Amino acid sequence: MTASDPSGPFRLLAQCPPGLEPTLTRELAALGIPAPHQTPMAGGVMWNGGWEQLLRANLHLRVASRVLVEVGSFRARALGELVRKGRVAVDWERIRAAAGGDGRRIVFRVSASRSRLYHEGAIEARLREAGELPDVAGVGEEAEPRTRDPGEAEEFPGVAGPGDRADAPGTPILVVVRVHRDQVTVRLDTSGAHLHQRGYRQHVGTAPMRETLAAGLLLQGPLEPDGGWSRPSLVDPFCGSGTIPIEAVLLARRIPAGMASVGFVPRDFACLHWPDLPPDVWEMEVARARAGIRPLDPERFAVFGSDRDARVIEAARANAKRAGVPEEVHLATAPLSKAPHPDDSGWIVTNPPFGTRLGARKSLRPLYAALGRSVQPGGRMVGWRLLYLSADPVLDHATGLPLEVRMTTRHGGLTVRAVAAR
Ligand SMILES: C[S@@+](CC[C@H](N)C(=O)[O-])C[C@H]1O[C@@H](n2cnc3c(N)ncnc32)[C@H](O)[C@@H]1O
């Protein structure tokens, strides 16, 4: 079986924050699923594949939030029809098998748009009836608020975290139901904990960014999904808990997102506990991923991170150690004006403070101006490329640089953009 398997038994969906779909498409292509075999949609990309693709996607994708497998799709315009068709059109066996014999809780996440069926609670209740699943109406609401920011795949309360077993007793399984233009699509989660939870980041600063977003930012020019880099060094002068530098090293060393740990031990995924998992395929994928990991020659690609706050630098050190890359991330406590950097000019990739409140925003203008000056003639990093996560065009203006937007997404309830100095 080749990496791309359009005849594979699964209809797969990798979800990502909106705006990152083109990046996800490139990542999937690098995993051997060519663009013509992919169907992008808002918030994700679909493709057909087998176990190999399903496991590879969970292990390697850096901007995806989770990977789902379709277990049924049918049209329904009334609740009676939903139950009748749902009984036969959905693979309830797979859902029950995923829940295991110990009757783990099955949590539904339902969304409906442009459809006759609109009441999400009723859709859940009637689908449970169709699948003869225990009716635990209200559990969904308890576990998961119904109104969510669609820009962010939420944490899934109760799901095992990294380092935990995805089938730990009491850990629920997730069924995602989408009703759009009267088409009901039922999908089963294969990931378990959200894929941004790589497991290495147990210490965070005040405003950490998700690992998925850090990887998404790095993939807007500085690095390629296959680990290639466009310039020999990368500096984050506002590195906080180190997310951007750590993700840069993981990418450059081709350490899979799901193996960012001491000894490159893979994370546990929900689908690893499905009874029809072919264990040899998982072992092969892990062996293949391990064989692809390469050392990083600092002469060829060097990664630096600094922050004025000594406590977050301590956290960044602990995180880099847990990610299995303590040597490759050069960390220091320093203000922007003294941020250490190598001689070779490279990329500044960073997530500066946003200052969403009006007062804070005003007080941040000098910092953004200093960031802009640092890469202009006379600055200490002249000749360097700059790419940063921005939440505020006023602060962008303060840099005094001509900027281009490379990607727009959501982060912490805000619309944010990856902007690069031209
Ligand atoms: C949005 S946070 C970065 C979060 C980081 N990406 C992470 O995932 O943890 C911004 C960081 O900028 C740092 N900072 C603010 N002003 C600074 C300055 N003048 N020089 C260096 N660091 C500064 C803060 O201490 C904070 O850690």
The ligand as an ORCA input file, in Angstrom:
! r2SCAN-3c Opt
* xyz 0 1
  C       2.623     36.466     24.030
  S       3.933     36.054     25.086
  C       4.804     34.824     24.178
  C       4.252     33.462     24.445
  C       5.038     32.340     23.826
  N       4.881     32.295     22.384
  C       4.623     31.016     24.453
  O       4.050     30.157     23.746
  O       4.797     30.841     25.661
  C       4.967     37.436     24.980
  C       6.232     37.360     25.786
  O       6.985     38.567     25.567
  C       7.766     38.832     26.729
  N       8.187     40.259     26.680
  C       7.439     41.373     26.826
  N       8.217     42.477     26.646
  C       9.471     42.060     26.361
  C      10.705     42.705     26.037
  N      10.800     44.018     26.007
  N      11.783     41.952     25.773
  C      11.713     40.589     25.807
  N      10.570     39.917     26.138
  C       9.451     40.632     26.381
  C       6.836     38.450     27.866
  O       7.586     38.141     29.030
  C       6.069     37.261     27.282
  O       6.646     36.040     27.722
*
